[in-house]
Amino acid sequence: MSRLSRLSPQAIRAMFSSETDEQLIMLLTIYDPNGNTSPTAPTTPIRLSDNYTQRLSSTTDDEVIYGVVSRSNEYVFLPMTLNLPNENDSGMGDCSISFNFVTPEMITIIRNHLMSRTKVLIELVVSSNLDYVEASLQNFYITTASYNAESVTLNLSMVNYNTEPFPSFSFTPNYFPGLF
Amino acid sequence: MPIPSWASQALPQVPQKGFSESLGLNIIRSNPDAGPAKMRRKGTRVNTMDLSFIMTTAQCATLETFIEDTLLGVKRFTFPHPRTFTNVEVRIVPSSDGEFFKLQYLAPGFWNTSLKFEILP
């Protein structure tokens, strides 16, 4: 089924209209798929968005935090760029997310918490209906993370079934003695 | 700690002639090969104000203390908007070399101060 047919009428109208006040917002959730309770595990999902619609409840007199509230979850606004995988002769390219925002806290999270499998969920919503997910890209894992003074880049990959053995057993005398 | 207030300081509350304000919205405008451009709302823009005040030497010292000790150069504070007469949350925008305000000598004991504020959405 086409992805377009699953979008809401508001989103389709916003995409094709010559002028629209709808904002297409990307929500990013970084989480531990196993829900590990170890203190060193990133069990608390990190929720980020690439745009903002309001101030979040975590705003204090000392710090103002912008973001998006979707399905009762608060997504903190952080400018980011999603690089979708390209298609070439050698197969699919990598998907990556770049944050042009580097702090010592981010480096600590990368170095201390990205030691186990960490999953990423990418969702798209429109500003008029933040609780309805227009598109959801699931099953991405963070495979590598790189950073420099200007940006942090997370490379995302799915489980590659092309390299899985199929059939799972080789027809050798060890496994199938009756064949020989 | 509550948000610092410009009104509670011993500073001029109304800017001088020459006040200017930059207003707008963040939009994406893309030009197709033919036909009218497509426009999409991106979000709220941070509007800015350019202000100048005539201050006494004592008020200049108050402003310097307010920026260095209270705001630490980065905090936001409430400011009475010169056009709408409502309190808005603003931050001082420094120039690229870190200059927060410029003083210009007017007369003995009086200085012209120019600042740039950004209004937080």
Interface residues (C-beta under 8 A of the other chain):
Chain A: A14 S17 S18 E19 T20 D21 E22 Q23 L24 N51 Y52 T53 D61 D62 V64 Y66 S127
Chain B: M1 P2 I3 P36 A37 K38 M39 R40 R41 K42 G43 T44 K75 R76 E89 L120 P121
